[in-house]
């Protein structure tokens, strides 16, 4: 059923999330010394689920479309938002218009002098544009892509039913074990965009993305540290990223964009010395602020194919 055996890891992460969620909901005493480690674990596994949504919306894991749509529903319930919602804001905005005014998540929107705040608040600055784009895309383009539109609507309805049900059952556990991990996951997955692209050169064939090659990190994030490979071959399966990176990217990549440790990089750029510099080590000079440019209106229906539309890919 799986297109790649490596997606046993994808399913394992999702299974661990649901086991942790139900275990905490039904069995965990609401005492702080139980809640704290459980909260940390739930937030972490929720972020890992967000990573697998990102992978799956580019390269669905099953050979069968129905199974992919069921998988998307389960991912959306865990994440708190429709997996198919990645299509407009990520697949069509970020990937097709990287770091331009049509990219709703371009890093040039962040203008705090203290770089730590740029990383910390990235999600909060980006989310209004993402919501506007997703809403408009669903309204204006969705009816021309009825299969995707129907899948998105089903996911959205089931997620609302899921959330409201748990809220009515126990509002305290809802906040602790569903809402907070959901918010952390969406904050975390958006935040990756900042350290993956800020200070890179979107016009360069290789230096458009920052890569992190540590084995432990890439096990947890399903090789998403190899971000250059993902941008160059978005529909390629994540298990193939390391080999592609070594053969087709690393020989031509600026050495500073091939980082071993994410934690070391974040310490240097956000804490000490905490300077916002480009991949050449020069202070970043931001262009004049631009509002998001509308790409939805100009999107031709014929220009969208299955590879852009998540569960419809296979």
Phi, psi and omega in degrees: 000324180282142177286327179225132181298334181300339181284003165301324177295319178302312180291325179296316179299318180293318178297320178296320178301309184294324177297318180293318181297308181294324178298315179293318184296314188266338189236345187275125174294143181276066176240139192302323183285348168268319185294317186302306178295326178295320180296316179299316181293316180296320178295319181295312182289331175294320176296321178295324174296320178300321177298318181290331173297312179306315179295315187290330182287340174269323186216085181306147192274338184259157176282341184255131183296322181298317178295322178296322180291322175296318178299319179296321178298313180296321177295317181296320177298321180288325185273330180096359178215155182298131176300323179294345177292346175294337187302303182291309187287331184252297184300316189262333179267298185294313185287322184274343183225045188310122173061018175257179181294346177267358175267108182297344182245030179292141186285344180292349174293335184276123188226022175285142180292324178274114187297333176304320181290328177299318179288314185296320189257009184306312181303315186292329178283324185280327193297325178301316179294321178297314181296317179299315181295314181298317180298314181292320180297315179301318184286317189265326183256327183311312181299338178274350175234071192300327180293313177297316182301316180295317179299315179299315181295319178297314178302313182299315181296316181293325179294318178295319177298315179302310184294313183295322179301309181293325178298317180290329181290313182198102186294329179293313179292328176301313180295315185289314192254353177237304186294310182297313176298323176299314181295320179297318182297316182288324174297317182292316183291326175292319183297334179299331183298328182292308182283346176278336188230339185296130180082004177269179181242100184294345180270350183272142182294341182232329187271027181274348185218150177262136184245145178232119194253006179301135185293318182295314177303314184287338171293316183289328184251020176051050174066017179286357170295334179274069191283333177298317178299320180297318181288330181280330180223073189299327182270000177287143181291143185300332181293344182265354184301311185302315180296318180296319179300313183295322186275319193244353182239307186306319180298340185246000187269142174297134185305328182291345180264009177240081185269144178276314187241126175292318183296319178296317180298314181295323177298313183293321186272334184249336184248294181216125000284352173072026181267142179270103183234160177276181185292348176267357180091007180268144176304136180286127175257111185283141174289166175305144183298135178239141171286158176301133174271144183282117174253345183295313184298324183273355180292123177275134182301325182289343182278351179264123176243180186301327183294344178270350197243036170063242185296345179278356186297315186280000000 
